[in-house]
Structure formats: C-alpha cells, structure tokens
Amino acid sequence: LEANYNLRDLYLIGNPCADWHGYRPYVIAALPQLKRLDGQDITPTERILANQVKAQASVPVSRTYHQCQSRHTHS
C-alpha cells in the first residue's frame, strides 16, 4: 500500500489485521500519506507517536499476521 501515494482514507474494520491491538499506530506510521483510518482523522500527535513506536511494532505485527492468518484459515 505504500506505493499508493494518493491513498488518503483507508478502512480496515473487519480485516483480521484490525484484531491486533497495535494495528492503528503501525498503519499510520507505515502509510504517511493517510489522512483518515477507519473513518477517524489521524491527528498530528497520533502520527508522531505512531512513528516513535514503528520500529518496536514491526516484529509483533509479523508474528500477529501469521497467527491471524492461521486462525482464519483453520476456522
């Protein structure tokens, strides 16, 4: 999604990745062009905080992705 420079509004509600409690800051940091996520404006403060935790979130996101994928595949 990073290559979609015009992507300004993204809805992930209902997507398995939204089950991860840290998905919002991760997505905000990964997609700096976003202005709104799940129908809520992204504030400057939220963006700063998201960028500060991005490096810490990378490993848990990868692990959580595989767990979510496994859980939804076997359901």
N, CA, C and O atoms as a Maestro MAE file, in Angstrom:
{
 s_m_m2io_version
 :::
 2.0.0
}

f_m_ct {
 s_m_title
 :::
 protein
 m_atom[300] {
  # First column is atom index #
  i_m_mmod_type
  r_m_x_coord
  r_m_y_coord
  r_m_z_coord
  i_m_residue_number
  s_m_chain_name
  s_m_pdb_residue_name
  s_m_pdb_atom_name
  i_m_atomic_number
  :::
  1 25 0.808 -1.209 0.000 1 A "LEU " " N  " 7
  2 3 0.000 0.000 0.000 1 A "LEU " " CA " 6
  3 2 0.846 1.266 0.000 1 A "LEU " " C  " 6
  4 15 0.357 2.346 -0.331 1 A "LEU " " O  " 8
  5 25 2.120 1.130 0.373 2 A "GLU " " N  " 7
  6 3 2.986 2.299 0.421 2 A "GLU " " CA " 6
  7 2 3.098 2.984 -0.936 2 A "GLU " " C  " 6
  8 15 3.255 4.204 -0.994 2 A "GLU " " O  " 8
  9 25 3.023 2.234 -2.015 3 A "ALA " " N  " 7
  10 3 3.164 2.798 -3.354 3 A "ALA " " CA " 6
  11 2 1.940 3.604 -3.789 3 A "ALA " " C  " 6
  12 15 2.003 4.332 -4.780 3 A "ALA " " O  " 8
  13 25 0.852 3.487 -3.076 4 A "ASN " " N  " 7
  14 3 -0.371 4.226 -3.402 4 A "ASN " " CA " 6
  15 2 -0.303 5.622 -2.793 4 A "ASN " " C  " 6
  16 15 -0.895 5.888 -1.747 4 A "ASN " " O  " 8
  17 25 0.425 6.504 -3.462 5 A "TYR " " N  " 7
  18 3 0.675 7.837 -2.931 5 A "TYR " " CA " 6
  19 2 -0.596 8.654 -2.741 5 A "TYR " " C  " 6
  20 15 -0.627 9.571 -1.920 5 A "TYR " " O  " 8
  21 25 -1.628 8.335 -3.480 6 A "ASN " " N  " 7
  22 3 -2.882 9.081 -3.381 6 A "ASN " " CA " 6
  23 2 -3.848 8.503 -2.354 6 A "ASN " " C  " 6
  24 15 -4.940 9.038 -2.163 6 A "ASN " " O  " 8
  25 25 -3.463 7.429 -1.700 7 A "LEU " " N  " 7
  26 3 -4.311 6.808 -0.687 7 A "LEU " " CA " 6
  27 2 -4.390 7.721 0.526 7 A "LEU " " C  " 6
  28 15 -3.387 7.952 1.202 7 A "LEU " " O  " 8
  29 25 -5.572 8.237 0.800 8 A "ARG " " N  " 7
  30 3 -5.750 9.182 1.897 8 A "ARG " " CA " 6
  31 2 -6.685 8.651 2.982 8 A "ARG " " C  " 6
  32 15 -6.617 9.080 4.134 8 A "ARG " " O  " 8
  33 25 -7.555 7.717 2.608 9 A "ASP " " N  " 7
  34 3 -8.584 7.216 3.518 9 A "ASP " " CA " 6
  35 2 -8.622 5.697 3.389 9 A "ASP " " C  " 6
  36 15 -8.811 5.168 2.294 9 A "ASP " " O  " 8
  37 25 -8.442 4.995 4.507 10 A "LEU " " N  " 7
  38 3 -8.383 3.528 4.482 10 A "LEU " " CA " 6
  39 2 -9.253 2.965 5.591 10 A "LEU " " C  " 6
  40 15 -9.200 3.422 6.733 10 A "LEU " " O  " 8
  41 25 -10.054 1.968 5.241 11 A "TYR " " N  " 7
  42 3 -10.885 1.270 6.219 11 A "TYR " " CA " 6
  43 2 -10.389 -0.157 6.362 11 A "TYR " " C  " 6
  44 15 -10.352 -0.909 5.388 11 A "TYR " " O  " 8
  45 25 -10.008 -0.529 7.575 12 A "LEU " " N  " 7
  46 3 -9.573 -1.897 7.854 12 A "LEU " " CA " 6
  47 2 -10.515 -2.617 8.809 12 A "LEU " " C  " 6
  48 15 -10.240 -3.745 9.217 12 A "LEU " " O  " 8
  49 25 -11.599 -1.991 9.160 13 A "ILE " " N  " 7
  50 3 -12.583 -2.625 10.040 13 A "ILE " " CA " 6
  51 2 -13.081 -3.894 9.352 13 A "ILE " " C  " 6
  52 15 -13.476 -3.865 8.186 13 A "ILE " " O  " 8
  53 25 -13.057 -4.998 10.081 14 A "GLY " " N  " 7
  54 3 -13.463 -6.284 9.522 14 A "GLY " " CA " 6
  55 2 -12.303 -7.079 8.962 14 A "GLY " " C  " 6
  56 15 -12.443 -8.273 8.695 14 A "GLY " " O  " 8
  57 25 -11.157 -6.438 8.781 15 A "ASN " " N  " 7
  58 3 -9.964 -7.118 8.317 15 A "ASN " " CA " 6
  59 2 -9.301 -7.781 9.525 15 A "ASN " " C  " 6
  60 15 -9.234 -7.171 10.592 15 A "ASN " " O  " 8
  61 25 -8.811 -9.006 9.385 16 A "PRO " " N  " 7
  62 3 -8.183 -9.679 10.530 16 A "PRO " " CA " 6
  63 2 -7.040 -8.893 11.166 16 A "PRO " " C  " 6
  64 15 -6.793 -9.033 12.364 16 A "PRO " " O  " 8
  65 25 -6.349 -8.078 10.397 17 A "CYS " " N  " 7
  66 3 -5.242 -7.314 10.988 17 A "CYS " " CA " 6
  67 2 -5.742 -6.296 12.000 17 A "CYS " " C  " 6
  68 15 -4.989 -5.873 12.877 17 A "CYS " " O  " 8
  69 25 -7.000 -5.901 11.888 18 A "ALA " " N  " 7
  70 3 -7.570 -4.942 12.837 18 A "ALA " " CA " 6
  71 2 -7.796 -5.571 14.211 18 A "ALA " " C  " 6
  72 15 -8.091 -4.862 15.173 18 A "ALA " " O  " 8
  73 25 -7.659 -6.888 14.310 19 A "ASP " " N  " 7
  74 3 -7.778 -7.564 15.605 19 A "ASP " " CA " 6
  75 2 -6.560 -7.322 16.488 19 A "ASP " " C  " 6
  76 15 -6.635 -7.457 17.709 19 A "ASP " " O  " 8
  77 25 -5.442 -6.964 15.871 20 A "TRP " " N  " 7
  78 3 -4.221 -6.698 16.624 20 A "TRP " " CA " 6
  79 2 -4.336 -5.332 17.281 20 A "TRP " " C  " 6
  80 15 -4.639 -4.347 16.607 20 A "TRP " " O  " 8
  81 25 -4.104 -5.257 18.565 21 A "HIS " " N  " 7
  82 3 -4.327 -4.017 19.312 21 A "HIS " " CA " 6
  83 2 -3.427 -2.875 18.865 21 A "HIS " " C  " 6
  84 15 -3.750 -1.719 19.138 21 A "HIS " " O  " 8
  85 25 -2.329 -3.140 18.202 22 A "GLY " " N  " 7
  86 3 -1.425 -2.075 17.778 22 A "GLY " " CA " 6
  87 2 -1.477 -1.764 16.297 22 A "GLY " " C  " 6
  88 15 -0.578 -1.115 15.763 22 A "GLY " " O  " 8
  89 25 -2.527 -2.225 15.628 23 A "TYR " " N  " 7
  90 3 -2.552 -2.045 14.176 23 A "TYR " " CA " 6
  91 2 -2.662 -0.582 13.764 23 A "TYR " " C  " 6
  92 15 -2.049 -0.175 12.778 23 A "TYR " " O  " 8
  93 25 -3.429 0.212 14.498 24 A "ARG " " N  " 7
  94 3 -3.646 1.602 14.079 24 A "ARG " " CA " 6
  95 2 -2.338 2.402 14.031 24 A "ARG " " C  " 6
  96 15 -2.038 3.001 12.998 24 A "ARG " " O  " 8
  97 25 -1.555 2.433 15.111 25 A "PRO " " N  " 7
  98 3 -0.299 3.183 15.008 25 A "PRO " " CA " 6
  99 2 0.650 2.609 13.946 25 A "PRO " " C  " 6
  100 15 1.367 3.352 13.276 25 A "PRO " " O  " 8
  101 25 0.644 1.293 13.807 26 A "TYR " " N  " 7
  102 3 1.513 0.681 12.802 26 A "TYR " " CA " 6
  103 2 1.134 1.135 11.393 26 A "TYR " " C  " 6
  104 15 2.001 1.510 10.602 26 A "TYR " " O  " 8
  105 25 -0.152 1.101 11.086 27 A "VAL " " N  " 7
  106 3 -0.611 1.508 9.758 27 A "VAL " " CA " 6
  107 2 -0.336 2.992 9.530 27 A "VAL " " C  " 6
  108 15 0.080 3.385 8.441 27 A "VAL " " O  " 8
  109 25 -0.563 3.805 10.538 28 A "ILE " " N  " 7
  110 3 -0.328 5.242 10.411 28 A "ILE " " CA " 6
  111 2 1.145 5.515 10.106 28 A "ILE " " C  " 6
  112 15 1.455 6.351 9.257 28 A "ILE " " O  " 8
  113 25 2.044 4.822 10.785 29 A "ALA " " N  " 7
  114 3 3.475 5.015 10.546 29 A "ALA " " CA " 6
  115 2 3.898 4.457 9.187 29 A "ALA " " C  " 6
  116 15 4.760 5.032 8.522 29 A "ALA " " O  " 8
  117 25 3.302 3.354 8.777 30 A "ALA " " N  " 7
  118 3 3.676 2.711 7.519 30 A "ALA " " CA " 6
  119 2 3.138 3.452 6.298 30 A "ALA " " C  " 6
  120 15 3.712 3.369 5.212 30 A "ALA " " O  " 8
  121 25 2.039 4.173 6.479 31 A "LEU " " N  " 7
  122 3 1.408 4.881 5.362 31 A "LEU " " CA " 6
  123 2 1.287 6.371 5.693 31 A "LEU " " C  " 6
  124 15 0.208 6.834 6.063 31 A "LEU " " O  " 8
  125 25 2.369 7.113 5.564 32 A "PRO " " N  " 7
  126 3 2.359 8.521 5.975 32 A "PRO " " CA " 6
  127 2 1.414 9.407 5.162 32 A "PRO " " C  " 6
  128 15 1.093 10.515 5.592 32 A "PRO " " O  " 8
  129 25 0.967 8.941 4.005 33 A "GLN " " N  " 7
  130 3 0.057 9.736 3.187 33 A "GLN " " CA " 6
  131 2 -1.391 9.696 3.689 33 A "GLN " " C  " 6
  132 15 -2.215 10.505 3.263 33 A "GLN " " O  " 8
  133 25 -1.706 8.757 4.593 34 A "LEU " " N  " 7
  134 3 -3.082 8.641 5.100 34 A "LEU " " CA " 6
  135 2 -3.491 9.872 5.899 34 A "LEU " " C  " 6
  136 15 -2.706 10.430 6.666 34 A "LEU " " O  " 8
  137 25 -4.721 10.270 5.700 35 A "LYS " " N  " 7
  138 3 -5.316 11.355 6.481 35 A "LYS " " CA " 6
  139 2 -6.376 10.822 7.441 35 A "LYS " " C  " 6
  140 15 -6.627 11.402 8.497 35 A "LYS " " O  " 8
  141 25 -7.005 9.684 7.046 36 A "ARG " " N  " 7
  142 3 -8.047 9.073 7.866 36 A "ARG " " CA " 6
  143 2 -7.865 7.565 7.856 36 A "ARG " " C  " 6
  144 15 -7.505 6.973 6.839 36 A "ARG " " O  " 8
  145 25 -8.122 6.950 9.011 37 A "LEU " " N  " 7
  146 3 -8.064 5.493 9.130 37 A "LEU " " CA " 6
  147 2 -9.311 5.034 9.854 37 A "LEU " " C  " 6
  148 15 -9.606 5.502 10.954 37 A "LEU " " O  " 8
  149 25 -10.037 4.125 9.245 38 A "ASP " " N  " 7
  150 3 -11.288 3.598 9.806 38 A "ASP " " CA " 6
  151 2 -12.272 4.711 10.134 38 A "ASP " " C  " 6
  152 15 -12.971 4.653 11.146 38 A "ASP " " O  " 8
  153 25 -12.325 5.726 9.272 39 A "GLY " " N  " 7
  154 3 -13.295 6.803 9.431 39 A "GLY " " CA " 6
  155 2 -12.913 7.863 10.455 39 A "GLY " " C  " 6
  156 15 -13.702 8.769 10.723 39 A "GLY " " O  " 8
  157 25 -11.729 7.769 11.025 40 A "GLN " " N  " 7
  158 3 -11.278 8.744 12.024 40 A "GLN " " CA " 6
  159 2 -10.063 9.503 11.501 40 A "GLN " " C  " 6
  160 15 -9.130 8.906 10.966 40 A "GLN " " O  " 8
  161 25 -10.084 10.826 11.661 41 A "ASP " " N  " 7
  162 3 -8.936 11.632 11.271 41 A "ASP " " CA " 6
  163 2 -7.701 11.206 12.055 41 A "ASP " " C  " 6
  164 15 -7.787 10.832 13.225 41 A "ASP " " O  " 8
  165 25 -6.565 11.271 11.396 42 A "ILE " " N  " 7
  166 3 -5.289 10.994 12.047 42 A "ILE " " CA " 6
  167 2 -4.726 12.337 12.498 42 A "ILE " " C  " 6
  168 15 -4.468 13.219 11.680 42 A "ILE " " O  " 8
  169 25 -4.540 12.479 13.792 43 A "THR " " N  " 7
  170 3 -4.058 13.745 14.344 43 A "THR " " CA " 6
  171 2 -2.533 13.817 14.237 43 A "THR " " C  " 6
  172 15 -1.867 12.785 14.155 43 A "THR " " O  " 8
  173 25 -1.984 15.031 14.239 44 A "PRO " " N  " 7
  174 3 -0.522 15.163 14.217 44 A "PRO " " CA " 6
  175 2 0.137 14.438 15.400 44 A "PRO " " C  " 6
  176 15 1.177 13.801 15.232 44 A "PRO " " O  " 8
  177 25 -0.454 14.530 16.573 45 A "THR " " N  " 7
  178 3 0.088 13.851 17.750 45 A "THR " " CA " 6
  179 2 0.081 12.343 17.554 45 A "THR " " C  " 6
  180 15 1.051 11.664 17.889 45 A "THR " " O  " 8
  181 25 -1.007 11.821 17.014 46 A "GLU " " N  " 7
  182 3 -1.112 10.374 16.779 46 A "GLU " " CA " 6
  183 2 -0.044 9.917 15.781 46 A "GLU " " C  " 6
  184 15 0.529 8.838 15.929 46 A "GLU " " O  " 8
  185 25 0.217 10.736 14.774 47 A "ARG " " N  " 7
  186 3 1.234 10.387 13.772 47 A "ARG " " CA " 6
  187 2 2.634 10.371 14.402 47 A "ARG " " C  " 6
  188 15 3.425 9.467 14.131 47 A "ARG " " O  " 8
  189 25 2.935 11.361 15.235 48 A "ILE " " N  " 7
  190 3 4.234 11.414 15.903 48 A "ILE " " CA " 6
  191 2 4.435 10.186 16.783 48 A "ILE " " C  " 6
  192 15 5.486 9.546 16.743 48 A "ILE " " O  " 8
  193 25 3.417 9.863 17.578 49 A "LEU " " N  " 7
  194 3 3.505 8.688 18.455 49 A "LEU " " CA " 6
  195 2 3.650 7.406 17.648 49 A "LEU " " C  " 6
  196 15 4.410 6.514 18.024 49 A "LEU " " O  " 8
  197 25 2.924 7.316 16.542 50 A "ALA " " N  " 7
  198 3 2.993 6.122 15.691 50 A "ALA " " CA " 6
  199 2 4.400 5.951 15.129 50 A "ALA " " C  " 6
  200 15 4.919 4.835 15.085 50 A "ALA " " O  " 8
  201 25 5.017 7.040 14.702 51 A "ASN " " N  " 7
  202 3 6.376 6.960 14.165 51 A "ASN " " CA " 6
  203 2 7.385 6.566 15.228 51 A "ASN " " C  " 6
  204 15 8.383 5.914 14.922 51 A "ASN " " O  " 8
  205 25 7.141 6.949 16.459 52 A "GLN " " N  " 7
  206 3 8.046 6.606 17.548 52 A "GLN " " CA " 6
  207 2 8.018 5.117 17.878 52 A "GLN " " C  " 6
  208 15 9.030 4.561 18.305 52 A "GLN " " O  " 8
  209 25 6.883 4.472 17.688 53 A "VAL " " N  " 7
  210 3 6.775 3.049 18.039 53 A "VAL " " CA " 6
  211 2 6.867 2.123 16.828 53 A "VAL " " C  " 6
  212 15 6.773 0.905 16.979 53 A "VAL " " O  " 8
  213 25 7.046 2.674 15.644 54 A "LYS " " N  " 7
  214 3 7.049 1.846 14.430 54 A "LYS " " CA " 6
  215 2 8.093 0.734 14.482 54 A "LYS " " C  " 6
  216 15 7.783 -0.414 14.166 54 A "LYS " " O  " 8
  217 25 9.290 1.048 14.865 55 A "ALA " " N  " 7
  218 3 10.349 0.030 14.896 55 A "ALA " " CA " 6
  219 2 10.032 -1.076 15.895 55 A "ALA " " C  " 6
  220 15 10.327 -2.244 15.643 55 A "ALA " " O  " 8
  221 25 9.442 -0.721 17.010 56 A "GLN " " N  " 7
  222 3 9.089 -1.703 18.028 56 A "GLN " " CA " 6
  223 2 7.950 -2.592 17.565 56 A "GLN " " C  " 6
  224 15 7.853 -3.742 17.992 56 A "GLN " " O  " 8
  225 25 7.093 -2.082 16.702 57 A "ALA " " N  " 7
  226 3 5.892 -2.813 16.295 57 A "ALA " " CA " 6
  227 2 6.147 -3.797 15.163 57 A "ALA " " C  " 6
  228 15 5.335 -4.700 14.963 57 A "ALA " " O  " 8
  229 25 7.220 -3.667 14.426 58 A "SER " " N  " 7
  230 3 7.440 -4.491 13.237 58 A "SER " " CA " 6
  231 2 7.437 -5.984 13.526 58 A "SER " " C  " 6
  232 15 6.772 -6.737 12.815 58 A "SER " " O  " 8
  233 25 8.146 -6.431 14.531 59 A "VAL " " N  " 7
  234 3 8.205 -7.865 14.836 59 A "VAL " " CA " 6
  235 2 6.861 -8.383 15.325 59 A "VAL " " C  " 6
  236 15 6.404 -9.408 14.819 59 A "VAL " " O  " 8
  237 25 6.189 -7.720 16.297 60 A "PRO " " N  " 7
  238 3 4.888 -8.228 16.728 60 A "PRO " " CA " 6
  239 2 3.855 -8.260 15.595 60 A "PRO " " C  " 6
  240 15 3.000 -9.145 15.573 60 A "PRO " " O  " 8
  241 25 3.920 -7.318 14.665 61 A "VAL " " N  " 7
  242 3 2.965 -7.313 13.551 61 A "VAL " " CA " 6
  243 2 3.175 -8.545 12.695 61 A "VAL " " C  " 6
  244 15 2.207 -9.208 12.321 61 A "VAL " " O  " 8
  245 25 4.405 -8.862 12.382 62 A "SER " " N  " 7
  246 3 4.687 -10.033 11.571 62 A "SER " " CA " 6
  247 2 4.182 -11.300 12.255 62 A "SER " " C  " 6
  248 15 3.542 -12.140 11.622 62 A "SER " " O  " 8
  249 25 4.468 -11.434 13.528 63 A "ARG " " N  " 7
  250 3 4.037 -12.606 14.289 63 A "ARG " " CA " 6
  251 2 2.518 -12.672 14.360 63 A "ARG " " C  " 6
  252 15 1.927 -13.737 14.175 63 A "ARG " " O  " 8
  253 25 1.893 -11.541 14.626 64 A "THR " " N  " 7
  254 3 0.434 -11.496 14.742 64 A "THR " " CA " 6
  255 2 -0.229 -11.792 13.410 64 A "THR " " C  " 6
  256 15 -1.262 -12.459 13.369 64 A "THR " " O  " 8
  257 25 0.353 -11.303 12.315 65 A "TYR " " N  " 7
  258 3 -0.191 -11.569 10.992 65 A "TYR " " CA " 6
  259 2 -0.277 -13.076 10.746 65 A "TYR " " C  " 6
  260 15 -1.306 -13.585 10.303 65 A "TYR " " O  " 8
  261 25 0.801 -13.768 11.034 66 A "HIS " " N  " 7
  262 3 0.810 -15.216 10.811 66 A "HIS " " CA " 6
  263 2 -0.175 -15.935 11.729 66 A "HIS " " C  " 6
  264 15 -0.802 -16.909 11.312 66 A "HIS " " O  " 8
  265 25 -0.321 -15.477 12.962 67 A "GLN " " N  " 7
  266 3 -1.293 -16.070 13.874 67 A "GLN " " CA " 6
  267 2 -2.713 -15.825 13.382 67 A "GLN " " C  " 6
  268 15 -3.543 -16.734 13.406 67 A "GLN " " O  " 8
  269 25 -3.000 -14.606 12.937 68 A "CYS " " N  " 7
  270 3 -4.344 -14.291 12.426 68 A "CYS " " CA " 6
  271 2 -4.640 -15.097 11.170 68 A "CYS " " C  " 6
  272 15 -5.734 -15.638 11.007 68 A "CYS " " O  " 8
  273 25 -3.661 -15.170 10.293 69 A "GLN " " N  " 7
  274 3 -3.843 -15.916 9.047 69 A "GLN " " CA " 6
  275 2 -4.132 -17.378 9.348 69 A "GLN " " C  " 6
  276 15 -5.015 -17.979 8.735 69 A "GLN " " O  " 8
  277 25 -3.403 -17.943 10.274 70 A "SER " " N  " 7
  278 3 -3.595 -19.333 10.654 70 A "SER " " CA " 6
  279 2 -4.968 -19.535 11.268 70 A "SER " " C  " 6
  280 15 -5.662 -20.497 10.942 70 A "SER " " O  " 8
  281 25 -5.361 -18.637 12.152 71 A "ARG " " N  " 7
  282 3 -6.651 -18.743 12.838 71 A "ARG " " CA " 6
  283 2 -7.818 -18.656 11.857 71 A "ARG " " C  " 6
  284 15 -8.791 -19.398 11.991 71 A "ARG " " O  " 8
  285 25 -7.734 -17.758 10.872 72 A "HIS " " N  " 7
  286 3 -8.832 -17.584 9.922 72 A "HIS " " CA " 6
  287 2 -8.832 -18.656 8.848 72 A "HIS " " C  " 6
  288 15 -9.879 -18.933 8.265 72 A "HIS " " O  " 8
  289 25 -7.693 -19.263 8.572 73 A "THR " " N  " 7
  290 3 -7.628 -20.332 7.592 73 A "THR " " CA " 6
  291 2 -8.219 -21.626 8.147 73 A "THR " " C  " 6
  292 15 -8.825 -22.412 7.419 73 A "THR " " O  " 8
  293 25 -8.029 -21.831 9.452 74 A "HIS " " N  " 7
  294 3 -8.493 -23.073 10.067 74 A "HIS " " CA " 6
  295 2 -9.899 -22.971 10.671 74 A "HIS " " C  " 6
  296 15 -10.392 -23.927 11.270 74 A "HIS " " O  " 8
  297 25 -10.531 -21.823 10.512 75 A "SER " " N  " 7
  298 3 -11.871 -21.645 11.092 75 A "SER " " CA " 6
  299 2 -12.935 -22.268 10.235 75 A "SER " " C  " 6
  300 15 -14.116 -22.209 10.578 75 A "SER " " O  " 8
  :::
 }
 m_bond[299] {
  # First column is bond index #
  i_m_from
  i_m_to
  i_m_order
  :::
  1 1 2 1
  2 2 3 1
  3 3 4 2
  4 3 5 1
  5 5 6 1
  6 6 7 1
  7 7 8 2
  8 7 9 1
  9 9 10 1
  10 10 11 1
  11 11 12 2
  12 11 13 1
  13 13 14 1
  14 14 15 1
  15 15 16 2
  16 15 17 1
  17 17 18 1
  18 18 19 1
  19 19 20 2
  20 19 21 1
  21 21 22 1
  22 22 23 1
  23 23 24 2
  24 23 25 1
  25 25 26 1
  26 26 27 1
  27 27 28 2
  28 27 29 1
  29 29 30 1
  30 30 31 1
  31 31 32 2
  32 31 33 1
  33 33 34 1
  34 34 35 1
  35 35 36 2
  36 35 37 1
  37 37 38 1
  38 38 39 1
  39 39 40 2
  40 39 41 1
  41 41 42 1
  42 42 43 1
  43 43 44 2
  44 43 45 1
  45 45 46 1
  46 46 47 1
  47 47 48 2
  48 47 49 1
  49 49 50 1
  50 50 51 1
  51 51 52 2
  52 51 53 1
  53 53 54 1
  54 54 55 1
  55 55 56 2
  56 55 57 1
  57 57 58 1
  58 58 59 1
  59 59 60 2
  60 59 61 1
  61 61 62 1
  62 62 63 1
  63 63 64 2
  64 63 65 1
  65 65 66 1
  66 66 67 1
  67 67 68 2
  68 67 69 1
  69 69 70 1
  70 70 71 1
  71 71 72 2
  72 71 73 1
  73 73 74 1
  74 74 75 1
  75 75 76 2
  76 75 77 1
  77 77 78 1
  78 78 79 1
  79 79 80 2
  80 79 81 1
  81 81 82 1
  82 82 83 1
  83 83 84 2
  84 83 85 1
  85 85 86 1
  86 86 87 1
  87 87 88 2
  88 87 89 1
  89 89 90 1
  90 90 91 1
  91 91 92 2
  92 91 93 1
  93 93 94 1
  94 94 95 1
  95 95 96 2
  96 95 97 1
  97 97 98 1
  98 98 99 1
  99 99 100 2
  100 99 101 1
  101 101 102 1
  102 102 103 1
  103 103 104 2
  104 103 105 1
  105 105 106 1
  106 106 107 1
  107 107 108 2
  108 107 109 1
  109 109 110 1
  110 110 111 1
  111 111 112 2
  112 111 113 1
  113 113 114 1
  114 114 115 1
  115 115 116 2
  116 115 117 1
  117 117 118 1
  118 118 119 1
  119 119 120 2
  120 119 121 1
  121 121 122 1
  122 122 123 1
  123 123 124 2
  124 123 125 1
  125 125 126 1
  126 126 127 1
  127 127 128 2
  128 127 129 1
  129 129 130 1
  130 130 131 1
  131 131 132 2
  132 131 133 1
  133 133 134 1
  134 134 135 1
  135 135 136 2
  136 135 137 1
  137 137 138 1
  138 138 139 1
  139 139 140 2
  140 139 141 1
  141 141 142 1
  142 142 143 1
  143 143 144 2
  144 143 145 1
  145 145 146 1
  146 146 147 1
  147 147 148 2
  148 147 149 1
  149 149 150 1
  150 150 151 1
  151 151 152 2
  152 151 153 1
  153 153 154 1
  154 154 155 1
  155 155 156 2
  156 155 157 1
  157 157 158 1
  158 158 159 1
  159 159 160 2
  160 159 161 1
  161 161 162 1
  162 162 163 1
  163 163 164 2
  164 163 165 1
  165 165 166 1
  166 166 167 1
  167 167 168 2
  168 167 169 1
  169 169 170 1
  170 170 171 1
  171 171 172 2
  172 171 173 1
  173 173 174 1
  174 174 175 1
  175 175 176 2
  176 175 177 1
  177 177 178 1
  178 178 179 1
  179 179 180 2
  180 179 181 1
  181 181 182 1
  182 182 183 1
  183 183 184 2
  184 183 185 1
  185 185 186 1
  186 186 187 1
  187 187 188 2
  188 187 189 1
  189 189 190 1
  190 190 191 1
  191 191 192 2
  192 191 193 1
  193 193 194 1
  194 194 195 1
  195 195 196 2
  196 195 197 1
  197 197 198 1
  198 198 199 1
  199 199 200 2
  200 199 201 1
  201 201 202 1
  202 202 203 1
  203 203 204 2
  204 203 205 1
  205 205 206 1
  206 206 207 1
  207 207 208 2
  208 207 209 1
  209 209 210 1
  210 210 211 1
  211 211 212 2
  212 211 213 1
  213 213 214 1
  214 214 215 1
  215 215 216 2
  216 215 217 1
  217 217 218 1
  218 218 219 1
  219 219 220 2
  220 219 221 1
  221 221 222 1
  222 222 223 1
  223 223 224 2
  224 223 225 1
  225 225 226 1
  226 226 227 1
  227 227 228 2
  228 227 229 1
  229 229 230 1
  230 230 231 1
  231 231 232 2
  232 231 233 1
  233 233 234 1
  234 234 235 1
  235 235 236 2
  236 235 237 1
  237 237 238 1
  238 238 239 1
  239 239 240 2
  240 239 241 1
  241 241 242 1
  242 242 243 1
  243 243 244 2
  244 243 245 1
  245 245 246 1
  246 246 247 1
  247 247 248 2
  248 247 249 1
  249 249 250 1
  250 250 251 1
  251 251 252 2
  252 251 253 1
  253 253 254 1
  254 254 255 1
  255 255 256 2
  256 255 257 1
  257 257 258 1
  258 258 259 1
  259 259 260 2
  260 259 261 1
  261 261 262 1
  262 262 263 1
  263 263 264 2
  264 263 265 1
  265 265 266 1
  266 266 267 1
  267 267 268 2
  268 267 269 1
  269 269 270 1
  270 270 271 1
  271 271 272 2
  272 271 273 1
  273 273 274 1
  274 274 275 1
  275 275 276 2
  276 275 277 1
  277 277 278 1
  278 278 279 1
  279 279 280 2
  280 279 281 1
  281 281 282 1
  282 282 283 1
  283 283 284 2
  284 283 285 1
  285 285 286 1
  286 286 287 1
  287 287 288 2
  288 287 289 1
  289 289 290 1
  290 290 291 1
  291 291 292 2
  292 291 293 1
  293 293 294 1
  294 294 295 1
  295 295 296 2
  296 295 297 1
  297 297 298 1
  298 298 299 1
  299 299 300 2
  :::
 }
}
